[in-house]
Amino acid sequence: MLKPSLALVLMLATPALAQTADTVVATVNGEEITLGQMIAMKDGMGDEATGNLPAPALWDLMLDQMIRQTAVGQEKPTS
């Protein structure tokens, strides 16, 4: 069975404008998350991490994780 490339799915999932690695897919308190970051995240994951998830579900999970990581990284330490 053919597995579509996530990069291709990511490109198709965003609006049909000029999509590059710099295409912003989310913004967290002014900090942008780009398509390139999403692709890098996917490239760093093994097949066992992604399982048999359909591409749209994988996209949603990855984007949620990126948003959470960005928000946590923005938190100021409490004294």
Buried (B, 14 or more C-beta within 10 A) or exposed (E): EEEEEBBEBBBEBBEEEEBEEEBEBBEBEEEEBBBBBBBEBBEEEEEEEBEEBEBEEBBEEBBEEBBEEBEEEEEEEEE
